[in-house]
Amino acid sequence: MAKGFRFGVGVMRGGSRAMLEDSARRAEDLGYHVMHVPDHLGGPAPFPVMTAIAMATSSLRVGSFVMNSAFYRPALLARDAAALRDLSGGRLDLGLGTGYVEEEFVAAGIRFPSARERVDHLRDTTEYLAEHLPDVPIMIAGNGDRVLRIAARSAHIIGLTGGDRAAGDDQDPLADRIAFVRAAAGDRFDALELNIAITAMPLDDSGLPDLTIPRHFLPGLSDEELLCHPGVLSGSTDEIADRIRGYRDVYGISYVIVQDRHAEAFGKVIARLT
């Protein structure tokens, strides 16, 4: 049986309490299930912002997409997550990643660990949280083998990037990553929730997305290739809704996250899917 859809929207910018509360209530009204906050220096502070969102809403879950686990000791992160779990009435999804922006470590006065060290720390953090906060769903987002193996074995939600290559006649990077997760998860796989984050979609009737963000993260792909990437949506509202249905039917992806600038446009898609 296909899983029911869940939809999330990210808060990328800071702002006043009133603006944040209005955005959260609007997201709830549009049918979003989760509002996410990133973890980057220069952006909003995750835990205070997630708390404000939870206080302003009644059913909307809050989540991090994703905490830079290398910034935190597991016990301290677990303390803050437990407090938010309790204050939100259990409406917390805790997203974790390895951290990747070296400049942020420098600005924070923290040594930038090697990739192996950051993945090891993600594993240790995930294991600690699973032991001490078993009722808090954990999302792990990534694309590499080691990160996805940790996610498959310990997380509840797998955040997929869609791959870093263009799909060809005999290649489907997204299907490849999901097959890897399936093999690593074993009997856990059917209980996992598969997620994909959308980085671009149309904001008007042109059907054309702004490719600025995917160009930044996937500089090796042409615009034509980016338009075919799973994280980029194009076409009419009905065409996008059909594509999202295809993600679930073909890949088993039932959880889709968009950015705050896409909230209204994707809200029309949600209305087609619910």
Summary of the structure (lengths in Angstrom):
residues: 274
radius of gyration: 17.8
end to end distance: 16.5
largest distance: 50.1
contacts: 888
relative contact order: 0.14
helix: 50%
strand: 17%
